[in-house]
Amino acid sequence: MTRLLEQQVRFNYSPKLVPDTEKRKVRNMSFIICDTSGVSQQLYLDRLKALMPEREVQIWPEEPNQPETVKYALVWKPPAQLFETYKNIKAVFNLGAGVDALLEDQMVPEHLPIIRLIDPLLDRGMIEYVTWAVLRYHRLLHLYEGFQTQKQWTPLAATDARKTRVGILGLGQLGQGCADMLCRLNLQVMGWSRSPKDIAGVATYHGETGLNEMLAQSDILVCLLPLTSQTCGMLNADLYAKLPKGAKVINVARGPHLIVEDTLAALESGQLEHVTLDVFPTEPLTADSPLWHHPKVTVTPHIASQTVPDSAIETIVANVQRLEAGKEPQGLVQRDHGY
């Protein structure tokens, strides 16, 4: 049995979404959009209507209109009630790369395929952010920022990029994109993944032994892992102890990867010199969090890679067309892997 057929059995989606003998009216293959991130849902609706004008599009939580006709859900952290209201959904398109929120508590019925967003602009945003954060450490700008507040004119010795060692946790699409860009800047790039990978210019590691080997060499550690039961809480005291003293950490993956108390302790002891955090266990970050005012912490509000509505809808439409042609969509989530 081919992988495609296995997925069709497992997720119960069929290449007969549009039967050959009696084509269903495309009006009865409509969409529901539910994005709780604060992005204007109208932006998604306008682009979707421009590309598929024959389809009906609804926005949550407006009053449902013929919910039985809705076949596709475009979502970001939707309420469970969505799937109770729209019972005929055939596929769930995530409006971002991370799908952990959809896998929690079996929110999305097991038979429905979940499709994560694979979008060049989403990738580009992450590559830009990680490159900025790594170069900021490589060029010691985090130290110069502190000097400026003290009106201190102190030039520091430059570092050869070829001697700055960057370790990347996670070599999926985003991790590989970041690794490629950092290699182009002549940084010494390493990467760790669950399974063996061969990437030009990157020293790759896998497994527990490989992880420890990479950590021991990482002056700058970038976390781009998916959030799973195995990776939750991975950025902790034990991991930090395996890094060179004075290492820097960048977390752009998921907040629950990082144990805040262990991170603060590592900063106080000097085991970590500085951290850049774009994601947090609780978001928005609470006003009383010590991370806000810590001199060795840079906080950004989960903006490393943001969904661009026009580009995202173009990607989703292409996947809808694949589904309706009986093909496997790009970005199909493997629930047992958590991504």
N, C-alpha and C positions, 0 to 999 in steps of 0.2 A: 504494500500500500504506500503510495507516495505521501510526502509530507503534507501536501495540499489536501489530499483526501483525509488524512489523519486529523488535520485541523478542522475540516468540515464536519467530521463526525463529532469531534470533541466540543466544538463551539456551536454546533448546530446551525451553521449558516450554510446556505446551499447555493450552487451556481444557478439555480432556477428562480432567483429573485425576480427575474422578468421571463416568464415562461415563453418558449418559442411558439407554442400553439395559440396562446391567448395572452397577448401582452397586457400587463396591468397598466392602468393609467398612471403616468408618472406623477400625477397629482397625488396619488395615494402612496407615494414614496417620499413623504415630506420629512422635515427636520425640526428638531427642538434644540435651541441653544440655551445653555445654562453655564455662565461664567461668573463665579463669585469673587473673582480677583479684583474687581473694581473697574476693569476695562469696559468701555461702552459696548454692550452687546449689539447695538445698532450697527457698529462698524462691521461686525461679522455678518449680520443680516444683509446689509447693503451689498457686500461683495458676493455673498452667496446668491442673492437674487439676480445680480448682474451675470453670473456665470451659469446659473440654472433657473432662468426666469419662469419655467413651467412648474417649478416645485413650490409647494407651500412651506413657509418657514414660520415657526412660532418661537417666542421668547419666554423663558421661565422668569418670574412666576406669573405671567399673565394668565388670564382665564383660558383653560384648554379649549381648543377648537378642533373637534373631531380627533381626539387623541388616538383613536384606533388607526388613523392613517399615518402616524408618525413612525418612521422606520429607522431613522438615524438620529443619534444624540451627540451633540457637540458640547463637551463639558469640561469644566475645571472645578474640582472639588464640589460636586453637586450634592444636594440633600438626598437621602434615601427615598424620600417621597416621590422624587422624579420617576423612579422606576416602578413605583406603585401606581402612578397616574398614567404613564405611557407604557402599556403592557405589550405592545406589538413591536417594540424596538428590536431591530435585527443586528445593529452594530453600534459600538460606543467609540467615538473619536475623542481622544484626550487633546485638549488645547495647550499642551505642553509636553515636555520630554519625560518628566517624572510621573509614574502611574501609581505610586505607593498609596495615595489617598483613595484610589478606586479599588485597590485590593484589600483595604482594611475592612474587617468585619463582613466580608463577602457582600459589600454594598451592591456591586454589579452582579446580577444573576450569573451563575456558573456557565450557562449555555451561551452567553453573549460574548462575541469576540471584542476585545479591547484593543484599540489601535492607537499607539502613541504617535505623537507628532514628530515626523522627521522632516525638518524644514531647513534649507540652507541658511536663512537669515537667523534662525534660532542657534544654529551651530556657530555662525559668524560672531554673534553677540558673545557667546561663551569664550570663543578664542580671543576676542578683543580684551575681555575682562581679565582672563587668566594671564595673557601676555602683559597687560598693564601691571597686574599685581606682582608677577615674577620680576619684571624689569625694575619695578619700584624697589624691590629688595636687592636685586643685583647691583643697582646703581646707588644703593644706600639712601634713597630718598626718604625712607621712613625716619632715618636719623636726622637728615637735614631739616625735615619738618619740625622736629623737636628743637633743633638749634635755632630755627627762626623764632619760635615762641620765646626763646631766651635771648634773642638778639646776639647770637653767638656765631662768629665768622670762623668756621673750623673746617677747612678742606681736608678730606680723608683720602687715603690711598685708593686708587682705582683697582678694580678686580678684573682679571682676564675672564671673559665670558666662557672660555673653554674650560675654566676651572670651577665654574659655578655649577653645582650638581643639583639638578631638579628631578625629584621623584614624583610620578603621577600614579595615584591610586585609581584604577579603573581605565581600561583601554577600549571602551566602546567607541561609538562614533565621535562623541565629544572629546574623549580622552585622546584618541588618535589625531583629531584635528588640532588640538592644543599642542601635542607632542611634535607634530610636523612643523608648526609655526615656530616653536621654541628651538627646534633643530636648525631652522633657517637663520636664527640669530646666533648660531654657534655655541649655544649653551650645551652643557653635558646632560642629556636627557635620558631618564630611565622610566620604566613603566611596569606596573604590576597588575595582573588580571587573574581572574578565577582559573582560566585555562590558558595553555601556552599560546603565545602569539609571536609572529615574526614581523617586525616593522622596521623598515629601512632607517638607519641612523639612530635607532632607539635600543638601548640595552633593556631587554624584557625579562621579567621574572614572573613566576607563578607559584602557588602553593605557600605553605607556612614558611618553609625554609627560604624560598625566594623572597618572600615579603621581608623577612628579617635582614636578608642580604641587602635589599634595596634601601630599607630604612636606615641602616648603618652608614649609608653613603649620601643621604639626602640632606643637603643644606637647606633646600626649600621643598616642602611637601605639599602637593596639590591633591585635594580629595575630589574625585569625580565619580565616585561609586554610586550604583543604584542603592536604594535603601531596602534592605532585606533583613530577615531575622539574624543573618550572619554578620551583616555590616553595621547594624544599629549599635551605637555606642563604641564604635571602633577607634575613634580619636579619643583615647583615654590615657591615663598615667602610664600603663604598661607600654603602649605604643610610643609615647613621647620619650620614655627612657631608652628606647632603641635608636633614637635619632642622635646625630652629633650634637653636642652641647651648643646652645645658641642657634638652633635651627628655627626656621620660620615656617608657619603652617597657613595654608589658604584653603578654606572650605567653601566650595561653591556647589556642593551636591545637595545634601539634605541636612536640616538642623539636627535631627536625632542621631546623626553620625557622631556628634561631638558631645562630650561630657564637660559642661561648663566649669564645674568645680575643679576637675582635674586640669583643665586648661589654665585657669587662673593660678593654680598652685605651681604649674610648670613655668609660667611666666615669672612668678615671684622668686622661684629658685634659680632662674636663669637657664634652665634646661631649654626653654623656648625663649627666643629673643623678641618675637613679635608674631601676631596672628592677624590675618585678614578674613573676616567672616561676612558672608553674604546671606547665610541661611541660619535659622535658629530653631531650637526645640519648640519654642512658642513664638508665633508671629501674629501681629506685630510684636517686636521686642518691647517688654514692659518698661515703663518709665523708671522703675526702681532697679533695673538690671545694672550690675556693676560693670558690664561690658561697655556701656555708653561712655563712661568717663575714664576708663583705664588707659593710661598713656601708651601701653604696648598693644592696643587692640584697635583695628580699623573696622568700623561697622558700615555696611551698606544694606539698604532695605530690600533684599531679594531681587536685585535688578541685573545680576550678571548676564542673564540671557532672558530676554523678554519676547513674548509672542507678538509678532507683527500681523494684525488681522488679515490684511490683503494676501500676504504670502501664505499664511496658515490655511486660509480657505482654498487657495489654489491647490495646495498639497492635498487637502481633504477631498476636494472634488475629484482629483485624479484617482484617489483611493476608492471613492464611491463608484467611479466608472469601472475600476478593476473588479470590485465586488459584483457589480451587476453584469459583468462579462464572465463571471465564474472564476476569476483569478484571485490569488491570494494578495491581500493588501500589504503595502510596505509598512513595517513597524508593528506587525502583529505581536502582541504581548504573550509571552510564555508564562502562564500563571505560576507554574511550579518553580520557575527561576525568580519570579518577583519583578521581572522587567521584560 
